Structures are given as structure tokens and as C-alpha cells.
Amino acid sequence: MSTETPRVESFVIRFVRDTPESQTPLTPRGWHGVVVHVQTNEEKSFVQFADAIAFIKRYVPVGEFDIVGEDDKAE
């Protein structure tokens, strides 16, 4: 049985979708967010989710993958 302590990396990802008072709920809005590395409390703001993944990759070898949006899905 191994006595080695497992390495744990934790992240909190917060997504924000602002609605200024001048906009109606039907007005298209953009998303932005913040990803926080829990162990160091280091954080990175992002507009593109790929930037959040790049931050996470500094701590975890997540590999390569494509981010597919609703508009990119095959019908």
C-alpha cells in the first residue's frame, strides 16, 4: 500500500453574464468569468473559455480538446 500523498489541484470557475439596466432580457449579452486555483488563491479573468483552460493547464495536464459551442454542433 502506497504511503504517498496524492496531489490535489482544485479550481473554482465563476461565469458572469451582466445585464446593464439599459438592456432588456432579450438583448444578446456576453459572458465573462474568473477561474481561481484554490491552493494558491491565484485567479485569472477570462472572456474566452480557452483562457480559463490555459490557466488550469499550468497546474494540471488536461491535454488537448476542442470546445464546441451550440453553433458548432452538427445537426
QUISULUR-V33083 format. One record per helix or strand. SS is the DSSP state (~ for helix, > for strand). FROM is the first residue (numbers start at 1). TO is the last residue. If there is no record, write none. Layout:
[[SS,FROM,TO] [SS,FROM,TO]]
This chain:
[[>,11,17] [>,31,37] [>,42,46] [~,49,57] [~,70,72]]
